[in-house]
Each structure stands twice: as structure tokens, then as C-alpha cells.
Amino acid sequence: MAEIKSHEFEGFLAKSARHYRLFVIYGPDRGLVAERASALAATTGVDLSDGFALIRLDASDIQSDPGRLIDEMNAFGLFGGEKLIWVRSAANEKQLVDGLAHLAAKPPEGSYLLIEAGDLKKGSALRKVAESERSVACIACYQDDARALNGLIDAELAAANLRITPAARELLLESIGGDRIASRNEIQKLVLYCMNDELIDERHVLDIVGDASAVSTDEVVDAVLSGDPDGFLHAIQKVISSKTAVFLVLQGTMKQIQLLEAMRLEMEEKSQQPAQVLQTLGRGIHFKRKPIIEKALRNWNSSDLGRESSRLNAAVLQSRQNASLEDNLAIQTLLATTLQSARRNRRG
């Protein structure tokens, strides 16, 4: 078994990756999955600009054509040399799982297989095969912790010969972390903004860095809670354009509704006003978002928030079970919650 923990990846990439031909990269941080898949592809030595050497497939391609994976892996390149079969959007498709099990028993000598998957639960079919076969490197990708985020900041700033004050670093850390690509984009945006300065301070961070701690989902969540369908559709389109997983927006909204439920229960039990409960349970909420949260606390009661939380939780589960319907399911669910908020706002 070659199970690589999230924090072990850099060492694995430098020392051991070259000994494997089969890779499964999975986890909830889609940006990190994509980034690490690209890093592994670069270590294979395959010419990634050669359309005959690099074969990109979607998991649905293999599902509709069960023999395709084995055929591609065993086929010779048109001009010789090694090949890379890169499969994206994998979940637990039976044809893909069976193909990986077959290849793991006798890995081909002239091809590499790279599988990008979502958040595979422990014991799921694809993860079970990957973790049980010694010939497969199975790599987990979870959200960056403070150490990883500091390393990301240091690497980007060092490349640009920039320094950052401790206070600005702390503020930056609060604004990133939900998704590796979103976090890196925010840091790079900050670097470009400060290219003519030697030292980055809090003012720079406040001026240019958006909140990427929830994969830049706050704009969507705020539109949902405000009952603004047009604002929601505009914000969700920005998320889709940035290639951020829409599932993470659904998950972020569910967590916000759960927090609202806890806050509303506190209000009802202690006869408090929204502003009072925000001072205790709402300390981590950005000051710009507090008016929206306060309005939602006034217009929703705890029972209705509990039902909405259960509905969102069910949608999260359904999206995990039906990866192909993930985006449509998330958007429809979030739009329904937006319309519920609009009705409550009109009554309020």
C-alpha cells in the first residue's frame, strides 16, 4: 500500500513518485487535487504538449466505453515513447475501479495512469482499490492548514523578492485556505499589486485580497441569505468561471445556515437581539457581512433554519452520490434557498 498523506506529498514527489506508474489523487480541495496532479504529470517525463503521448479522459468516457482505459494504457504511442492517460472527474465508477484493479495487478511498462477524483470516503470502491494495491500511489488532498498556507505565501513572495509584515500575514491567512488554486490566485494578485513595494502591509491586503477562505463563496452565500436571485446567479457564474467546485459553495451555505440556526436558538433561549448574539457566536464573521447575517437572524426562526439545514445536508449527500449531477443539484438547491430568503425578507 502506498498511501500518501496530504502533508507528505512534497517529499513523495521529490523522492518516490518516479517509482510508480499508477496514481489516484483525491480529496475535497479540488484546486489542490488539480495542482498535485499537474505536478505528478510533470515528473513522468511524458511530453504534455504531445496529443499522442497525453490522453485526457473524463470518467464518463470510461463508463460509456468499459474497455477504453485498458486499451489506451496498452496501446503504443504513434511515434513511440511513453504515454500518460489522465482521467478527471472520477468518483467510484465501476468500469474505472475494475480497470484500475486490473492494471494494478500488472502495471504496463510504457504508460502512466493519473486519476483525479473528488472527496472519496474511506472504504469507497476506488479508494479501496488504490489503497490496497502496492503498485498504486494514493494521494489525499485536504484543505491547507496554517503551515501549508504559510509555505505557499513564502514561496510566492520569495519568487517576487517581497516581504510581508506579521500583521499583514495574519490578515492574509484569514482570507485564504478553502481551495489551493483560489488561495494561490489571491496571493499572486497581491504580489502583482505590490510589485513596486518592498514590504506588504495590512493596507495592501485589505485593498486587494478577497475572502478566499471559503473558496471565495461569501458573495454567493450573501446573495442566498439576502434573497437576491439575480445576485446569486451572477455570483455563482463567477464561481463556475473560476473553476471552483460548485459543491463547495453548497457546503459553505449549509455551514452558514447551521451557524445561523445556532445563533437563532441562542437568541430565543436568552431573549437576545441579533446584535447581541453576533458579539458572541458571530466573532469570526467579517464586519462587512454582519448586516446581512443580522437581517437573516431577524427573518428566520430556529425551526425553519433547522429544516433548511436538513434540506441542504440532503443535497450535499445527493451531490456526493451523483457526481455527474453535482453542479445542477447544487445550483437548484441554492436558488430555492434564495427564494425562501426573498419571501421572508418581504414579510420582515
C-alpha positions, 0 to 999 in steps of 0.5 A: 500500500502506498498511501500518501498523506496530504502533508507528505506529498512534497517529499513523495514527489521529490523522492518516490513518485518516479517509482510508480506508474499508477496514481489516484489523487483525491480529496475535497480541495479540488484546486489542490487535487488539480495542482498535485496532479499537474505536478505528478504529470510533470515528473513522468517525463511524458511530453504534455504538449504531445496529443499522442503521448497525453490522453485526457479522459473524463470518467464518463468516457470510461463508463460509456466505453468499459474497455477504453482505459485498458486499451489506451494504457496498452496501446503504443504511442504513434511515434513511440515513447511513453504515454500518460492517460489522465482521467478527471472527474472520477468518483467510484465508477465501476468500469474505472475501479475494475480497470484500475484493479486490473492494471494494478495487478500488472502495471504496463511498462510504457504508460502512466495512469493519473486519476483525479477524483473528488472527496472519496470516503474511506472504504469507497470502491476506488479508494479501496482499490488504490489503497490496497494495491502496492503498485498504486500511489494514493494521494489525499488532498485536504484543505491547507492548514496554517503551515501549508498556507504559510509555505505557499505565501513564502514561496510566492513572495520569495519568487517576487523578492517581497516581504510581508509584515506579521500583521499583514500575514495574519490578515492574509491567512484569514482570507485564504485556505478553502481551495489551493488554486483560489488561495494561490490566485489571491496571493499572486494578485497581491504580489502583482499589486505590490510589485513596486513595494518592498514590504506588504502591509495590512493596507495592501491586503485589505485593498486587494485580497478577497475572502478566499477562505471559503473558496471565495463563496461569501458573495454567493452565500450573501446573495442566498441569505439576502434573497437576491436571485439575480445576485446569486446567479451572477455570483455563482457564474463567477464561481463556475468561471473560476473553476471552483467546485460548485459543491463547495459553495453548497457546503459553505451555505449549509455551514452558514445556515447551521451557524445561523440556526445556532445563533437563532436558538441562542437568541430565543433561549436568552431573549437576545437581539441579533446584535447581541448574539453576533458579539458572541457566536458571530466573532469570526464573521467579517464586519462587512457581512454582519448586516446581512447575517443580522437581517437573516437572524431577524427573518428566520426562526430556529425551526425553519433554519433547522429544516433548511439545514436538513434540506441542504445536508440532503443535497450535499449527500445527493451531490456526493452520490451523483457526481455527474449531477453535482453542479445542477443539484447544487445550483437548484438547491441554492436558488430555492434557498434564495427564494425562501430568503426573498419571501421572508425578507418581504414579510420582515 
